[in-house]
Amino acid sequence: MTFKSQAVTLHPIGRVEREEGGRGLSPENLSARPARILLDPSLTDGLMGLETGSDIVVLYHLHLSTGYELHVHPRGDPDRPLRGVFATRSPRRPNPIGMTTARIRRIEGNVLEVVGLDALDGSPVLDVKPHSSFFDSPYTG
């Protein structure tokens, strides 16, 4: 089976802003710290219906990631057995896209203050979606 390469063009809708940057923090520590998503002001009306206290899924570009390997040690720990990159959350992947669920703490104009986001300062935000227990839970059929 061959795959015909087709370009996909995405444009950031905003960016992540963190006072401490986030580099060097574990994912758990990074997620525990509040962050801001600065949405392109022309897209502010798209936030209608989101509320403080609700959960969102944030898709973002892992902008500091370069290259990838198909086999990685989870969290870069050589004591952990190698796994396929698609079986990990490694930022070094063929398409460096991150995804996480965050809770909205405050909405002010085009700015979402959230907690639970593991993106670094400056990460381009590709999309924001409401978290749905139906769509975001594994199929159990």
Backbone as a printed PyTorch tensor [residue, N CA C, xyz], in Angstrom:
tensor([[[  0.8500,  -1.1620,   0.0000],
         [  0.0000,   0.0000,   0.0000],
         [  0.9040,   1.2360,   0.0000]],

        [[  0.6150,   2.1700,  -0.8550],
         [  1.3790,   3.4150,  -0.8840],
         [  0.4530,   4.5730,  -0.5390]],

        [[  1.0410,   5.5990,  -0.0040],
         [  0.2870,   6.7870,   0.3580],
         [  0.7700,   7.9480,  -0.4810]],

        [[ -0.1440,   8.6110,  -1.1090],
         [  0.1910,   9.7850,  -1.8900],
         [  0.2790,  10.9670,  -0.9280]],

        [[  1.4010,  11.6370,  -0.9410],
         [  1.6040,  12.7720,  -0.0550],
         [  0.7340,  13.9420,  -0.4830]],

        [[  0.0230,  14.4940,   0.4700],
         [ -0.8340,  15.6470,   0.2050],
         [ -0.5770,  16.6690,   1.3010]],

        [[ -0.2450,  17.8640,   0.9160],
         [  0.0490,  18.9050,   1.8910],
         [ -1.2140,  19.3040,   2.6490]],

        [[ -1.0450,  19.5450,   3.9210],
         [ -2.1200,  20.0430,   4.7740],
         [ -1.6220,  21.3510,   5.3600]],

        [[ -2.3970,  22.3870,   5.2070],
         [ -1.9940,  23.6830,   5.7250],
         [ -2.8930,  24.0620,   6.8970]],

        [[ -2.2810,  24.3090,   8.0390],
         [ -3.0110,  24.7670,   9.2220],
         [ -2.4860,  26.1390,   9.6080]],

        [[ -3.3630,  26.9530,  10.1320],
         [ -2.9600,  28.2760,  10.6030],
         [ -3.3120,  28.3660,  12.0810]],

        [[ -2.3810,  28.8000,  12.9130],
         [ -2.6880,  28.9260,  14.3420],
         [ -3.8540,  29.8860,  14.5680]],

        [[ -4.6680,  29.5430,  15.5620],
         [ -5.7640,  30.4280,  15.9500],
         [ -5.3790,  31.2650,  17.1620]],

        [[ -4.2230,  30.9690,  17.7300],
         [ -3.7480,  31.6960,  18.9040],
         [ -2.4340,  31.1050,  19.3720]],

        [[ -2.0590,  31.4740,  20.5880],
         [ -0.8140,  30.9430,  21.1450],
         [ -0.9510,  30.8010,  22.6570]],

        [[ -0.0940,  29.9590,  23.2120],
         [ -0.0370,  29.7460,  24.6560],
         [  0.9170,  30.7610,  25.2530]],

        [[  0.5250,  31.3030,  26.3750],
         [  1.3820,  32.2440,  27.0980],
         [  1.5240,  31.7600,  28.5320]],

        [[  2.7740,  31.6190,  28.9550],
         [  3.0940,  31.2050,  30.3280],
         [  4.1580,  32.1340,  30.8680]],

        [[  3.9790,  32.5810,  32.0920],
         [  4.9720,  33.4780,  32.6810],
         [  6.3050,  32.7810,  32.8900]],

        [[  6.2810,  31.5100,  33.2720],
         [  7.5320,  30.8000,  33.5640],
         [  8.0650,  30.0230,  32.3740]],

        [[  7.4010,  30.0750,  31.2300],
         [  7.8800,  29.3920,  30.0290],
         [  7.5330,  27.9270,  29.9890]],

        [[  7.9410,  27.1730,  31.0040],
         [  7.5870,  25.7720,  31.1070],
         [  8.6740,  24.7810,  30.7500]],

        [[  9.7490,  25.2330,  30.1050],
         [ 10.8060,  24.2900,  29.7370],
         [ 11.4440,  23.7170,  30.9880]],

        [[ 11.7080,  22.4210,  30.9560],
         [ 12.3540,  21.7590,  32.0750],
         [ 11.3890,  21.2410,  33.1310]],

        [[ 10.1140,  21.5750,  33.0260],
         [  9.1360,  21.0770,  33.9900],
         [  8.5900,  19.7340,  33.5210]],

        [[  8.2560,  18.8690,  34.4610],
         [  7.6170,  17.6050,  34.0960],
         [  6.2210,  17.9200,  33.5690]],

        [[  5.6350,  17.0250,  32.7610],
         [  4.2730,  17.2720,  32.2820],
         [  3.2770,  17.5090,  33.4170]],

        [[  3.4600,  16.8010,  34.5390],
         [  2.5470,  16.9760,  35.6720],
         [  2.6740,  18.3780,  36.2690]],

        [[  3.9190,  18.8370,  36.4530],
         [  4.1180,  20.1730,  37.0080],
         [  3.6740,  21.2590,  36.0460]],

        [[  3.9060,  21.0480,  34.7740],
         [  3.4860,  22.0180,  33.7670],
         [  1.9670,  22.1290,  33.7420]],

        [[  1.2800,  20.9870,  33.7610],
         [ -0.1840,  20.9820,  33.7160],
         [ -0.8090,  21.6370,  34.9420]],

        [[ -0.1310,  21.5500,  36.0790],
         [ -0.6810,  22.0990,  37.3230],
         [ -0.6230,  23.6240,  37.3610]],

        [[  0.1600,  24.2300,  36.4930],
         [  0.3250,  25.6890,  36.5030],
         [ -0.6260,  26.3440,  35.5050]],

        [[ -1.2420,  27.4340,  35.9150],
         [ -2.1520,  28.1330,  34.9890],
         [ -1.4140,  28.6310,  33.7490]],

        [[ -2.1400,  28.6930,  32.6590],
         [ -1.6180,  29.2180,  31.3920],
         [ -2.7280,  30.0380,  30.7470]],

        [[ -2.3470,  30.8220,  29.7670],
         [ -3.3150,  31.5950,  29.0110],
         [ -3.2550,  31.1730,  27.5460]],

        [[ -4.4130,  31.0880,  26.9470],
         [ -4.5020,  30.9070,  25.5060],
         [ -4.9650,  32.2380,  24.9510]],

        [[ -4.0980,  32.8780,  24.1730],
         [ -4.4370,  34.1520,  23.5390],
         [ -4.9470,  33.8360,  22.1420]],

        [[ -6.2350,  33.9740,  21.9700],
         [ -6.8690,  33.6780,  20.7010],
         [ -6.7480,  34.8900,  19.7820]],

        [[ -6.6080,  34.6460,  18.4880],
         [ -6.6370,  35.7270,  17.5090],
         [ -7.9060,  36.5440,  17.7800]],

        [[ -7.7830,  37.8580,  18.0030],
         [ -8.9650,  38.6710,  18.3360],
         [-10.1100,  38.5430,  17.3310]],

        [[ -9.8050,  38.2750,  16.0580],
         [-10.8680,  38.1480,  15.0600],
         [-11.7060,  36.8830,  15.2730]],

        [[-11.2530,  35.9780,  16.1380],
         [-11.9560,  34.7240,  16.3950],
         [-12.6720,  34.7040,  17.7430]],

        [[-12.6500,  35.8190,  18.4550],
         [-13.2170,  35.8880,  19.8050],
         [-14.6650,  35.4120,  19.8540]],

        [[-15.4750,  35.7600,  18.8640],
         [-16.8840,  35.3500,  18.8780],
         [-17.0420,  33.8400,  18.8720]],

        [[-16.0210,  33.1110,  18.4380],
         [-16.0730,  31.6510,  18.4320],
         [-16.0260,  31.0420,  19.8290]],

        [[-15.7470,  31.8590,  20.8400],
         [-15.7170,  31.3670,  22.2210],
         [-17.1110,  31.3080,  22.8470]],

        [[-18.1080,  31.8760,  22.1620],
         [-19.4670,  31.8920,  22.7020],
         [-19.9140,  30.4670,  23.0390]],

        [[-20.4070,  30.2800,  24.2380],
         [-20.8690,  28.9700,  24.6860],
         [-19.8880,  28.2790,  25.6120]],

        [[-18.6130,  28.7000,  25.5890],
         [-17.6520,  28.1620,  26.5650],
         [-17.8510,  28.8900,  27.8820]],

        [[-17.6630,  28.1670,  28.9730],
         [-17.9080,  28.7540,  30.2920],
         [-16.7850,  28.4310,  31.2570]],

        [[-16.6080,  29.3080,  32.2170],
         [-15.6740,  29.0650,  33.3100],
         [-16.0470,  27.7440,  33.9830]],

        [[-15.0380,  26.9230,  34.2580],
         [-15.2600,  25.6300,  34.9050],
         [-15.4520,  24.4860,  33.9250]],

        [[-15.6530,  24.7940,  32.6510],
         [-15.8270,  23.7060,  31.6830],
         [-14.4710,  23.2500,  31.1560]],

        [[-14.4580,  22.0380,  30.6270],
         [-13.2330,  21.4500,  30.0900],
         [-13.2080,  21.6090,  28.5760]],

        [[-11.9970,  21.8540,  28.0610],
         [-11.7890,  21.9770,  26.6250],
         [-10.6410,  21.0660,  26.2010]],

        [[-10.6500,  20.6730,  24.9500],
         [ -9.5420,  19.9500,  24.3480],
         [ -8.7760,  20.9670,  23.5180]],

        [[ -7.4740,  21.0470,  23.7470],
         [ -6.6270,  22.0090,  23.0420],
         [ -5.6560,  21.2380,  22.1520]],

        [[ -5.6530,  21.5640,  20.8750],
         [ -4.6910,  21.0070,  19.9230],
         [ -3.6690,  22.0910,  19.6380]],

        [[ -2.4010,  21.7420,  19.7170],
         [ -1.3610,  22.7540,  19.5350],
         [ -0.1490,  22.1470,  18.8310]],

        [[  0.6420,  23.0290,  18.2530],
         [  1.8500,  22.6100,  17.5510],
         [  2.9910,  22.5310,  18.5560]],

        [[  3.7020,  21.4280,  18.5550],
         [  4.8680,  21.2470,  19.4240],
         [  6.0420,  21.9480,  18.7330]],

        [[  6.0390,  23.2700,  18.8040],
         [  6.9050,  24.1250,  17.9860],
         [  8.3980,  24.0080,  18.2650]],

        [[  8.7850,  23.4530,  19.3830],
         [ 10.2100,  23.3020,  19.6830],
         [ 10.7310,  21.9040,  19.3540]],

        [[  9.8440,  21.0440,  18.9110],
         [ 10.2150,  19.6740,  18.5790],
         [ 10.8600,  19.6260,  17.1900]],

        [[ 11.9330,  18.8490,  17.0880],
         [ 12.5910,  18.6880,  15.7940],
         [ 12.8150,  17.2030,  15.5360]],

        [[ 12.5050,  16.7850,  14.3440],
         [ 12.7430,  15.4010,  13.9540],
         [ 11.9090,  14.4170,  14.7500]],

        [[ 12.0860,  13.1570,  14.4210],
         [ 11.3720,  12.1100,  15.1510],
         [ 12.0860,  10.7800,  14.9780]],

        [[ 11.7600,   9.8670,  15.8490],
         [ 12.2310,   8.4790,  15.7940],
         [ 10.9860,   7.6180,  15.9140]],

        [[ 10.9540,   6.5020,  15.2340],
         [  9.7850,   5.6370,  15.3160],
         [  9.7610,   4.8010,  16.5920]],

        [[ 10.9210,   4.6390,  17.2290],
         [ 10.9920,   3.9320,  18.5110],
         [ 11.6130,   4.8690,  19.5360]],

        [[ 10.9370,   5.0200,  20.6700],
         [ 11.4130,   5.9320,  21.7070],
         [ 11.2590,   5.2890,  23.0830]],

        [[ 12.0580,   5.7690,  24.0150],
         [ 11.8840,   5.4010,  25.4160],
         [ 10.8760,   6.3960,  25.9960]],

        [[  9.7510,   5.9260,  26.5530],
         [  8.7730,   6.8620,  27.1100],
         [  9.4210,   7.8580,  28.0690]],

        [[  9.0610,   9.1180,  27.8800],
         [  9.5820,  10.2490,  28.6610],
         [ 11.1010,  10.3540,  28.5990]],

        [[ 11.6870,   9.7760,  27.5610],
         [ 13.1340,   9.8610,  27.3910],
         [ 13.9220,   9.0700,  28.4120]],

        [[ 13.2620,   8.1740,  29.1340],
         [ 13.8880,   7.3900,  30.1960],
         [ 14.4100,   6.0700,  29.6290]],

        [[ 15.7400,   5.9140,  29.4940],
         [ 16.2960,   4.6900,  28.9050],
         [ 16.0080,   3.4310,  29.7210]],

        [[ 15.5620,   3.5860,  30.9700],
         [ 15.1900,   2.4170,  31.7630],
         [ 13.8270,   1.8610,  31.3600]],

        [[ 13.0580,   2.6420,  30.6180],
         [ 11.7620,   2.1710,  30.1260],
         [ 11.9700,   1.5250,  28.7590]],

        [[ 11.2730,   0.4280,  28.4910],
         [ 11.4690,  -0.2540,  27.2100],
         [ 11.0260,   0.6080,  26.0200]],

        [[ 11.6990,   0.3980,  24.8940],
         [ 11.3370,   1.1130,  23.6760],
         [  9.8910,   0.8230,  23.2900]],

        [[  9.2470,   1.8570,  22.7520],
         [  7.8810,   1.7230,  22.2520],
         [  7.7930,   2.4790,  20.9350]],

        [[  6.8120,   2.1470,  20.1470],
         [  6.5560,   2.9110,  18.9330],
         [  6.0970,   4.3130,  19.3010]],

        [[  6.5230,   5.3010,  18.5360],
         [  6.1950,   6.6940,  18.8540],
         [  4.6830,   6.9090,  18.9880]],

        [[  3.8880,   6.1490,  18.2200],
         [  2.4340,   6.3270,  18.2890],
         [  1.8290,   5.6980,  19.5480]],

        [[  2.6380,   4.9810,  20.3240],
         [  2.1910,   4.4180,  21.5950],
         [  2.6750,   5.2840,  22.7610]],

        [[  3.1540,   6.4870,  22.4400],
         [  3.6490,   7.3980,  23.4700],
         [  3.0910,   8.7970,  23.2340]],

        [[  3.3900,   9.6810,  24.1580],
         [  3.0390,  11.1020,  24.0050],
         [  4.2870,  11.9160,  23.6790]],

        [[  5.2880,  11.2930,  23.1120],
         [  6.5290,  11.9740,  22.7630],
         [  6.2530,  13.1740,  21.8670]],

        [[  6.9280,  14.3030,  22.1350],
         [  6.7650,  15.4630,  21.2480],
         [  7.5000,  15.2740,  19.9190]],

        [[  8.4190,  14.3460,  19.8570],
         [  9.1890,  14.1040,  18.6320],
         [  8.4550,  13.0630,  17.7950]],

        [[  7.5810,  13.5510,  16.9110],
         [  6.7200,  12.6850,  16.1130],
         [  6.6300,  13.2110,  14.6890]],

        [[  6.1680,  12.3830,  13.7430],
         [  6.1150,  12.8210,  12.3450],
         [  5.3370,  14.1330,  12.1490]],

        [[  4.2420,  14.3010,  12.8320],
         [  3.4930,  15.5670,  12.8410],
         [  3.4350,  16.0240,  14.2980]],

        [[  4.2510,  16.9950,  14.6630],
         [  4.3490,  17.3820,  16.0780],
         [  3.1250,  18.1740,  16.5630]],

        [[  2.0540,  17.4260,  16.7920],
         [  0.8120,  18.0130,  17.2800],
         [  0.5720,  17.4970,  18.6890]],

        [[  0.3340,  18.4120,  19.6120],
         [  0.0080,  18.0560,  20.9820],
         [ -1.4850,  18.1950,  21.2120]],

        [[ -1.9840,  17.4540,  22.1900],
         [ -3.3940,  17.5070,  22.5410],
         [ -3.5100,  17.2980,  24.0410]],

        [[ -4.3090,  18.1250,  24.6580],
         [ -4.5480,  17.9380,  26.0850],
         [ -5.9010,  18.5090,  26.4500]],

        [[ -6.4260,  18.0440,  27.5650],
         [ -7.6760,  18.5760,  28.0960],
         [ -7.3310,  19.5470,  29.2160]],

        [[ -7.9390,  20.7100,  29.1810],
         [ -7.6890,  21.7330,  30.1920],
         [ -9.0270,  22.2560,  30.7050]],

        [[ -9.0000,  22.8200,  31.8890],
         [-10.2050,  23.4180,  32.4900],
         [-10.1110,  24.9310,  32.4030]],

        [[-11.1850,  25.5380,  31.9660],
         [-11.2440,  27.0000,  31.8690],
         [-11.4230,  27.5910,  33.2580]],

        [[-10.4970,  28.4690,  33.6380],
         [-10.5940,  29.1700,  34.9220],
         [-11.2410,  30.5390,  34.7550]],

        [[-11.0130,  31.1410,  33.5630],
         [-11.5520,  32.4840,  33.3340],
         [-11.5180,  32.7600,  31.8440]],

        [[-12.5080,  33.5030,  31.3820],
         [-12.5330,  33.9700,  29.9970],
         [-12.6490,  35.4880,  30.0460]],

        [[-11.7130,  36.1410,  29.3850],
         [-11.7360,  37.5980,  29.3260],
         [-11.4270,  38.0260,  27.8990]],

        [[-12.4680,  38.4230,  27.1750],
         [-12.2850,  38.7950,  25.7730],
         [-11.7870,  37.6120,  24.9660]],

        [[-10.6120,  37.7610,  24.3720],
         [-10.0360,  36.6900,  23.5440],
         [ -9.0280,  35.8330,  24.3150]],

        [[ -9.0270,  35.9230,  25.6410],
         [ -8.0530,  35.1970,  26.4580],
         [ -8.7610,  34.1630,  27.3260]],

        [[ -8.2810,  32.9260,  27.2050],
         [ -8.7580,  31.8480,  28.0720],
         [ -7.6650,  31.5600,  29.0930]],

        [[ -7.9730,  31.6910,  30.3680],
         [ -7.0330,  31.2520,  31.4020],
         [ -7.4310,  29.8330,  31.7580]],

        [[ -6.4580,  28.9100,  31.6720],
         [ -6.7520,  27.4990,  31.8600],
         [ -5.7580,  26.8590,  32.8210]],

        [[ -6.1370,  25.6980,  33.3230],
         [ -5.2230,  24.8410,  34.0780],
         [ -5.3470,  23.4460,  33.4780]],

        [[ -4.2360,  22.7170,  33.4800],
         [ -4.2260,  21.3790,  32.9050],
         [ -3.5300,  21.3200,  31.5590]],

        [[ -3.1370,  22.4560,  31.0260],
         [ -2.5050,  22.5130,  29.7070],
         [ -1.0150,  22.2130,  29.8410]],

        [[ -0.5080,  21.2840,  29.0340],
         [  0.9090,  20.9210,  29.1130],
         [  1.7330,  21.5300,  27.9790]],

        [[  1.2120,  22.5470,  27.3100],
         [  1.9340,  23.2160,  26.2250],
         [  2.8990,  24.2570,  26.7880]],

        [[  4.0090,  24.4440,  26.0830],
         [  5.0100,  25.4220,  26.4850],
         [  4.6340,  26.8290,  26.0290]],

        [[  5.2620,  27.8130,  26.6230],
         [  5.0720,  29.2060,  26.2410],
         [  5.3700,  29.3700,  24.7470]],

        [[  4.4800,  30.0490,  24.0600],
         [  4.6710,  30.3010,  22.6390],
         [  4.1180,  29.2250,  21.7220]],

        [[  3.6230,  28.1300,  22.2760],
         [  3.0770,  27.0670,  21.4280],
         [  1.8990,  27.5990,  20.6180]],

        [[  1.9400,  27.4270,  19.2880],
         [  0.8090,  27.8430,  18.4610],
         [ -0.3990,  26.9350,  18.7190]],

        [[ -1.5420,  27.5280,  18.9880],
         [ -2.7730,  26.7700,  19.2130],
         [ -3.4530,  26.5640,  17.8680]],

        [[ -3.7720,  25.3060,  17.5620],
         [ -4.3890,  24.9580,  16.2850],
         [ -5.9090,  24.9020,  16.3680]],

        [[ -6.4250,  24.4910,  17.5310],
         [ -7.8770,  24.4090,  17.6880],
         [ -8.2210,  24.2570,  19.1620]],

        [[ -9.4350,  24.6350,  19.4970],
         [-10.0170,  24.4670,  20.8260],
         [-11.3900,  23.8600,  20.6100]],

        [[-11.6830,  22.8030,  21.3560],
         [-12.9790,  22.1410,  21.2470],
         [-13.5060,  21.8850,  22.6520]],

        [[-14.8300,  21.8770,  22.8230],
         [-15.3480,  21.5050,  24.1420],
         [-15.0720,  20.0260,  24.3900]],

        [[-14.7220,  19.6870,  25.6070],
         [-14.5540,  18.2830,  25.9660],
         [-15.9340,  17.6380,  25.9900]],

        [[-16.0340,  16.4400,  25.4500],
         [-17.3000,  15.7110,  25.4110],
         [-17.0760,  14.3020,  25.9360]],

        [[-17.8360,  13.9260,  26.9570],
         [-17.6630,  12.5700,  27.4840],
         [-18.0420,  11.5310,  26.4320]],

        [[-18.8870,  11.8890,  25.4790],
         [-19.2490,  10.9560,  24.4190],
         [-18.1080,  10.8060,  23.4170]],

        [[-17.6040,  11.9090,  22.8740],
         [-16.5840,  11.8550,  21.8330],
         [-15.1770,  11.5990,  22.3790]],

        [[-14.9050,  11.9820,  23.6070],
         [-13.5500,  11.9210,  24.1440],
         [-13.3150,  10.7480,  25.0850]],

        [[-14.2030,   9.7860,  25.0850],
         [-14.0320,   8.5620,  25.8580],
         [-13.8690,   7.4000,  24.8880]],

        [[-13.1160,   6.3770,  25.2870],
         [-12.9400,   5.2290,  24.3900],
         [-14.2740,   4.5600,  24.0490]],

        [[-14.3410,   4.0230,  22.8610],
         [-15.5200,   3.2650,  22.4340],
         [-15.6240,   2.0070,  23.2840]],

        [[-16.8130,   1.7390,  23.7940],
         [-16.9880,   0.5640,  24.6380],
         [-18.0120,  -0.4240,  24.0640]],

        [[-18.4950,  -0.1390,  22.8600],
         [-19.5370,  -0.9210,  22.1830],
         [-19.4390,  -2.3510,  22.4100]]])
